[in-house]
Amino acid sequence: MSRKPPEAAGDLSLRTIAMPRDANPSGDMFGGWTVSQMDLAGATFAAQVAAGRVATVSIQAMEFLRPVAVGDEVSCYCTLAHKGATSVTVHIETWARERAGLTGEKVTEGTFTFVAIDEHGKPRDLPRDDRPNAG
C-alpha cells in the first residue's frame, strides 16, 4: 500500500504528527507551524541538491486550503523547480491525513528558494552536474 496521496507531486521529504503544543485553542495548527515544517522539508531537499548547507531566502505566496488538526499526519513533498548558480528553488506540497483516515488532503503548497552557503555563511556555487536544470 502506497503512503503517498495519488495527487501529491514530488518526493516525500518530511512526515510528522501535529501535536497540541503548536495548536490554537480550537485545536487547529498555527499557520506558522505548517510553514516551518515546509521550510524543514525544503531545506533538507535543497541541501541534498546543493551538497551542503543552505539558507532560506524567499517563500512565494501560499494559500491554506484547510486547517491541520491536532493528531493529523502531515507530509511534505518536494520537487526541484529550479537550480541556479548558487540557489535551489523547491516546490513543496503539504498534505494532511486524519490519524485514522485512509486518504490525505492537500492543505497548502508553496515555492521556497534556498541559497547554498559556505562555512562562513556566504553564498557558494552549487556543484555542477550533467543533468539539465528544472524549471
Secondary structure, DSSP 8 states (H G I E B T S, - for coil): ---S-TT--SEEEEEEE--GGGB-TTSBB-HHHHHHHHHHHHHHHHHHHHTS-EEEEEE------S--BTT-EEEEEEEEEEE-SSEEEEEEEEEEE-TT-SS-EEEEEEEEEEEEB-TTS-B------SS----
